[in-house]
Amino acid sequence: MEETDPGTVTLVVTWDVKPGREHDFEEWAQGLHEVATGYSGHRGATWLRAEGARHRYYTVVNFADQEGLDRWMQSSDRARWIDRLHGIAEEHHQDTTGLETWFSLPGESVPAPSKAKMVVVTFCAVYPLSLLLNAFATPLTKSWPVPFQALVFPVIVIPLLTVLIMPGLSRLLRRWLYPVGRTHRPARPGR
């Protein structure tokens, strides 16, 4: 999943497709996606299909803000497309925190771990960094104005977490974060 702006709102929709109706669902998904792109604030959608014999798809929908997402979700256009799903699939929603991008695995599409697991792993990543910064950086910045002192932590921690630490911890703790059977491969609507 691509990194998003802080204001971006993400919604994960799970679709349980009736066996044998996958092609119908994928054609429907292509049409829904084309309509959604016409809505203000739409930043894209990623469609994923579960591996194996499971008949589950996922859509990760991104909008510039909550207002834009709400407008799309409550639109008559979307309602008409959802009505077309009768007998093909059922829809389920899951709101996300935005931290899920820290827990993605290279080359794989997986549902995010539970929020409790994300909190534990994030704490394990941030706490040692906080200790190191307080021990080594804070004494060096005591004479700086407070806004600059406060800037040291995010300027150092955020890139380290995003580029090195969280991807590494996600791989190291993979079996705990992602129980067997939760990996997914991408699917393209209309195929």
Buried (B, 14 or more C-beta within 10 A) or exposed (E): BEEBEEEBBBBBBBBBBBEEBBEBBBBBBBEBBEBBEEBEBBBBBBBBBBBEEEBBBBBBBBBBBEEBBEBBBEBEEBEEBBEEBEEBBEEEEEEBEEBBBBBBBEEBBBBBBEEEBBEBBBEEBBEEBEEEBEEEEEEEBEEEEEEEBEEBBEEBBEEBBEEEBBBEBBEEBBEEBBEEEBBBEEBEBBE
